[in-house]
Amino acid sequence: MRFADTKSETLNLRVSPTFKQVLKQAADHEQRSMVNMLEVLLGDYCDRNGIVSPGQKPAPAPAHKRARAARRARVGAAS
């Protein structure tokens, strides 16, 4: 998932010093800002869990999940 719309909203978060330090280290390692790091992490989470933003079509399941579902359907039909 990508967040391509214009950034116009403000979100204030209260986090522990450790959380902020780890977020900064991760962002620095990826050469990103902390906000962009959070966007990437949230986008990856949404992609893995089938969460879509309003107005966006759901992405097709990865091939290994489609194959697993097909195997389950065949096993269920054989019973």
KETI-950385 format. One record per residue: x, y, z of N, C-alpha, C in turn; residue number from 1; residue in one letter. Coordinates in nm, 2 decimals, always signed. Example, Ala and Ser with C-alpha at 12.3 -4.5 7.8 and 13.67 -1.06 7.14 Angstrom:
# residues 2
+--------+--------+--------+--------+--------+--------+--------+--------+--------+-----+--------+
|   n.px |   n.py |   n.pz |  ca.px |  ca.py |  ca.pz |   c.px |   c.py |   c.pz | num | residu |
+--------+--------+--------+--------+--------+--------+--------+--------+--------+-----+--------+
|  +1.32 |  -0.57 |  +0.78 |  +1.23 |  -0.45 |  +0.78 |  +1.32 |  -0.33 |  +0.78 |   1 |      A |
|  +1.28 |  -0.22 |  +0.71 |  +1.37 |  -0.11 |  +0.71 |  +1.29 |  +0.00 |  +0.79 |   2 |      S |
+--------+--------+--------+--------+--------+--------+--------+--------+--------+-----+--------+
//
This chain:
# residues 79
+--------+--------+--------+--------+--------+--------+--------+--------+--------+-----+--------+
|   n.px |   n.py |   n.pz |  ca.px |  ca.py |  ca.pz |   c.px |   c.py |   c.pz | num | residu |
+--------+--------+--------+--------+--------+--------+--------+--------+--------+-----+--------+
|  +0.08 |  -0.12 |  +0.00 |  +0.00 |  +0.00 |  +0.00 |  +0.09 |  +0.12 |  +0.00 |   1 |      M |
|  +0.05 |  +0.22 |  -0.08 |  +0.12 |  +0.34 |  -0.08 |  +0.03 |  +0.46 |  -0.04 |   2 |      R |
|  +0.08 |  +0.55 |  +0.03 |  +0.01 |  +0.67 |  +0.07 |  +0.05 |  +0.79 |  -0.01 |   3 |      F |
|  -0.02 |  +0.80 |  -0.13 |  +0.02 |  +0.90 |  -0.22 |  -0.05 |  +1.03 |  -0.21 |   4 |      A |
|  -0.15 |  +1.04 |  -0.13 |  -0.23 |  +1.17 |  -0.12 |  -0.14 |  +1.27 |  -0.04 |   5 |      D |
|  -0.18 |  +1.40 |  -0.06 |  -0.11 |  +1.51 |  +0.00 |  -0.12 |  +1.50 |  +0.15 |   6 |      T |
|  -0.01 |  +1.52 |  +0.22 |  +0.00 |  +1.52 |  +0.36 |  -0.06 |  +1.65 |  +0.42 |   7 |      K |
|  -0.18 |  +1.64 |  +0.47 |  -0.25 |  +1.76 |  +0.52 |  -0.30 |  +1.74 |  +0.67 |   8 |      S |
|  -0.28 |  +1.62 |  +0.72 |  -0.33 |  +1.59 |  +0.85 |  -0.21 |  +1.59 |  +0.95 |   9 |      E |
|  -0.24 |  +1.62 |  +1.08 |  -0.14 |  +1.62 |  +1.18 |  -0.18 |  +1.51 |  +1.28 |  10 |      T |
|  -0.07 |  +1.44 |  +1.32 |  -0.09 |  +1.33 |  +1.42 |  +0.02 |  +1.34 |  +1.52 |  11 |      L |
|  -0.02 |  +1.36 |  +1.65 |  +0.07 |  +1.37 |  +1.75 |  +0.07 |  +1.24 |  +1.83 |  12 |      N |
|  +0.19 |  +1.18 |  +1.85 |  +0.20 |  +1.06 |  +1.92 |  +0.29 |  +1.07 |  +2.04 |  13 |      L |
|  +0.25 |  +1.01 |  +2.15 |  +0.33 |  +1.01 |  +2.27 |  +0.39 |  +0.86 |  +2.28 |  14 |      R |
|  +0.52 |  +0.85 |  +2.27 |  +0.58 |  +0.72 |  +2.27 |  +0.69 |  +0.72 |  +2.37 |  15 |      V |
|  +0.74 |  +0.60 |  +2.40 |  +0.85 |  +0.59 |  +2.50 |  +0.98 |  +0.64 |  +2.43 |  16 |      S |
|  +1.07 |  +0.68 |  +2.52 |  +1.20 |  +0.72 |  +2.46 |  +1.27 |  +0.60 |  +2.38 |  17 |      P |
|  +1.25 |  +0.48 |  +2.43 |  +1.31 |  +0.37 |  +2.36 |  +1.25 |  +0.35 |  +2.23 |  18 |      T |
|  +1.11 |  +0.36 |  +2.22 |  +1.05 |  +0.34 |  +2.09 |  +1.10 |  +0.45 |  +1.99 |  19 |      F |
|  +1.11 |  +0.57 |  +2.03 |  +1.16 |  +0.68 |  +1.95 |  +1.30 |  +0.65 |  +1.90 |  20 |      K |
|  +1.39 |  +0.61 |  +1.99 |  +1.53 |  +0.58 |  +1.96 |  +1.54 |  +0.47 |  +1.86 |  21 |      Q |
|  +1.46 |  +0.36 |  +1.88 |  +1.46 |  +0.25 |  +1.78 |  +1.41 |  +0.29 |  +1.65 |  22 |      V |
|  +1.30 |  +0.37 |  +1.65 |  +1.24 |  +0.42 |  +1.52 |  +1.35 |  +0.50 |  +1.45 |  23 |      L |
|  +1.42 |  +0.59 |  +1.52 |  +1.52 |  +0.67 |  +1.46 |  +1.63 |  +0.59 |  +1.40 |  24 |      K |
|  +1.68 |  +0.49 |  +1.47 |  +1.78 |  +0.40 |  +1.42 |  +1.74 |  +0.32 |  +1.30 |  25 |      Q |
|  +1.62 |  +0.27 |  +1.30 |  +1.56 |  +0.20 |  +1.18 |  +1.55 |  +0.30 |  +1.06 |  26 |      A |
|  +1.50 |  +0.42 |  +1.08 |  +1.49 |  +0.52 |  +0.98 |  +1.62 |  +0.56 |  +0.92 |  27 |      A |
|  +1.72 |  +0.58 |  +1.01 |  +1.85 |  +0.62 |  +0.97 |  +1.92 |  +0.50 |  +0.89 |  28 |      D |
|  +1.90 |  +0.38 |  +0.93 |  +1.95 |  +0.27 |  +0.86 |  +1.90 |  +0.26 |  +0.72 |  29 |      H |
|  +1.77 |  +0.29 |  +0.70 |  +1.70 |  +0.29 |  +0.57 |  +1.72 |  +0.42 |  +0.49 |  30 |      E |
|  +1.78 |  +0.52 |  +0.55 |  +1.80 |  +0.66 |  +0.50 |  +1.66 |  +0.72 |  +0.47 |  31 |      Q |
|  +1.57 |  +0.71 |  +0.57 |  +1.44 |  +0.76 |  +0.56 |  +1.41 |  +0.86 |  +0.68 |  32 |      R |
|  +1.31 |  +0.94 |  +0.67 |  +1.26 |  +1.01 |  +0.79 |  +1.19 |  +0.92 |  +0.88 |  33 |      S |
|  +1.17 |  +0.96 |  +1.00 |  +1.09 |  +0.87 |  +1.09 |  +0.94 |  +0.86 |  +1.05 |  34 |      M |
|  +0.89 |  +0.96 |  +0.99 |  +0.75 |  +0.96 |  +0.94 |  +0.74 |  +0.86 |  +0.82 |  35 |      V |
|  +0.84 |  +0.87 |  +0.73 |  +0.84 |  +0.78 |  +0.62 |  +0.86 |  +0.64 |  +0.66 |  36 |      N |
|  +0.94 |  +0.62 |  +0.76 |  +0.96 |  +0.48 |  +0.81 |  +0.83 |  +0.42 |  +0.86 |  37 |      M |
|  +0.76 |  +0.50 |  +0.93 |  +0.63 |  +0.46 |  +0.98 |  +0.53 |  +0.43 |  +0.87 |  38 |      L |
|  +0.53 |  +0.51 |  +0.76 |  +0.45 |  +0.49 |  +0.65 |  +0.48 |  +0.36 |  +0.58 |  39 |      E |
|  +0.61 |  +0.33 |  +0.56 |  +0.66 |  +0.21 |  +0.50 |  +0.61 |  +0.09 |  +0.58 |  40 |      V |
|  +0.64 |  +0.09 |  +0.71 |  +0.60 |  -0.02 |  +0.80 |  +0.45 |  -0.04 |  +0.80 |  41 |      L |
|  +0.37 |  +0.06 |  +0.81 |  +0.23 |  +0.05 |  +0.80 |  +0.18 |  -0.01 |  +0.67 |  42 |      L |
|  +0.24 |  +0.05 |  +0.56 |  +0.20 |  +0.00 |  +0.43 |  +0.23 |  -0.15 |  +0.41 |  43 |      G |
|  +0.35 |  -0.20 |  +0.46 |  +0.39 |  -0.34 |  +0.45 |  +0.29 |  -0.42 |  +0.54 |  44 |      D |
|  +0.25 |  -0.37 |  +0.66 |  +0.16 |  -0.45 |  +0.74 |  +0.02 |  -0.46 |  +0.67 |  45 |      Y |
|  -0.02 |  -0.35 |  +0.61 |  -0.15 |  -0.36 |  +0.54 |  -0.15 |  -0.45 |  +0.42 |  46 |      C |
|  -0.04 |  -0.45 |  +0.35 |  -0.02 |  -0.54 |  +0.23 |  -0.03 |  -0.69 |  +0.28 |  47 |      D |
|  +0.04 |  -0.72 |  +0.39 |  +0.05 |  -0.86 |  +0.44 |  -0.09 |  -0.90 |  +0.49 |  48 |      R |
|  -0.17 |  -0.81 |  +0.54 |  -0.30 |  -0.85 |  +0.61 |  -0.42 |  -0.81 |  +0.53 |  49 |      N |
|  -0.40 |  -0.77 |  +0.40 |  -0.52 |  -0.75 |  +0.31 |  -0.60 |  -0.62 |  +0.35 |  50 |      G |
|  -0.53 |  -0.53 |  +0.42 |  -0.60 |  -0.41 |  +0.45 |  -0.58 |  -0.31 |  +0.34 |  51 |      I |
|  -0.69 |  -0.25 |  +0.29 |  -0.68 |  -0.15 |  +0.18 |  -0.74 |  -0.02 |  +0.23 |  52 |      V |
|  -0.68 |  +0.09 |  +0.17 |  -0.73 |  +0.22 |  +0.20 |  -0.86 |  +0.25 |  +0.12 |  53 |      S |
|  -0.94 |  +0.34 |  +0.17 |  -1.07 |  +0.37 |  +0.10 |  -1.04 |  +0.40 |  -0.05 |  54 |      P |
|  -1.12 |  +0.34 |  -0.14 |  -1.11 |  +0.37 |  -0.28 |  -1.00 |  +0.29 |  -0.35 |  55 |      G |
|  -0.94 |  +0.20 |  -0.28 |  -0.83 |  +0.12 |  -0.34 |  -0.88 |  -0.03 |  -0.35 |  56 |      Q |
|  -0.85 |  -0.09 |  -0.46 |  -0.89 |  -0.23 |  -0.48 |  -0.80 |  -0.32 |  -0.40 |  57 |      K |
|  -0.85 |  -0.43 |  -0.34 |  -0.76 |  -0.52 |  -0.27 |  -0.66 |  -0.59 |  -0.37 |  58 |      P |
|  -0.54 |  -0.61 |  -0.33 |  -0.44 |  -0.67 |  -0.41 |  -0.47 |  -0.82 |  -0.41 |  59 |      A |
|  -0.44 |  -0.89 |  -0.52 |  -0.46 |  -1.04 |  -0.52 |  -0.36 |  -1.10 |  -0.41 |  60 |      P |
|  -0.41 |  -1.21 |  -0.36 |  -0.33 |  -1.29 |  -0.26 |  -0.20 |  -1.33 |  -0.33 |  61 |      A |
|  -0.09 |  -1.34 |  -0.25 |  +0.03 |  -1.39 |  -0.30 |  +0.02 |  -1.53 |  -0.36 |  62 |      P |
|  +0.10 |  -1.57 |  -0.45 |  +0.08 |  -1.70 |  -0.52 |  +0.08 |  -1.82 |  -0.42 |  63 |      A |
|  +0.17 |  -1.81 |  -0.31 |  +0.17 |  -1.93 |  -0.22 |  +0.04 |  -1.94 |  -0.14 |  64 |      H |
|  -0.03 |  -1.83 |  -0.11 |  -0.15 |  -1.83 |  -0.04 |  -0.26 |  -1.88 |  -0.14 |  65 |      K |
|  -0.26 |  -1.84 |  -0.26 |  -0.36 |  -1.89 |  -0.36 |  -0.34 |  -2.04 |  -0.38 |  66 |      R |
|  -0.22 |  -2.09 |  -0.38 |  -0.19 |  -2.24 |  -0.40 |  -0.24 |  -2.31 |  -0.27 |  67 |      A |
|  -0.22 |  -2.26 |  -0.16 |  -0.26 |  -2.32 |  -0.03 |  -0.41 |  -2.33 |  -0.03 |  68 |      R |
|  -0.48 |  -2.22 |  -0.07 |  -0.63 |  -2.22 |  -0.07 |  -0.68 |  -2.32 |  -0.17 |  69 |      A |
|  -0.61 |  -2.34 |  -0.29 |  -0.66 |  -2.43 |  -0.39 |  -0.64 |  -2.58 |  -0.34 |  70 |      A |
|  -0.53 |  -2.60 |  -0.27 |  -0.51 |  -2.74 |  -0.21 |  -0.62 |  -2.77 |  -0.11 |  71 |      R |
|  -0.65 |  -2.67 |  -0.02 |  -0.76 |  -2.69 |  +0.08 |  -0.89 |  -2.72 |  +0.01 |  72 |      R |
|  -0.92 |  -2.65 |  -0.10 |  -1.04 |  -2.67 |  -0.17 |  -1.05 |  -2.81 |  -0.23 |  73 |      A |
|  -0.94 |  -2.86 |  -0.28 |  -0.93 |  -2.99 |  -0.34 |  -0.95 |  -3.10 |  -0.23 |  74 |      R |
|  -0.88 |  -3.08 |  -0.12 |  -0.89 |  -3.18 |  -0.01 |  -1.04 |  -3.18 |  +0.04 |  75 |      V |
|  -1.10 |  -3.06 |  +0.06 |  -1.23 |  -3.05 |  +0.11 |  -1.33 |  -3.12 |  +0.01 |  76 |      G |
|  -1.31 |  -3.10 |  -0.12 |  -1.40 |  -3.16 |  -0.22 |  -1.39 |  -3.31 |  -0.23 |  77 |      A |
|  -1.27 |  -3.37 |  -0.19 |  -1.25 |  -3.51 |  -0.19 |  -1.32 |  -3.58 |  -0.08 |  78 |      A |
|  -1.35 |  -3.51 |  +0.02 |  -1.41 |  -3.58 |  +0.14 |  -1.55 |  -3.62 |  +0.12 |  79 |      S |
+--------+--------+--------+--------+--------+--------+--------+--------+--------+-----+--------+
//
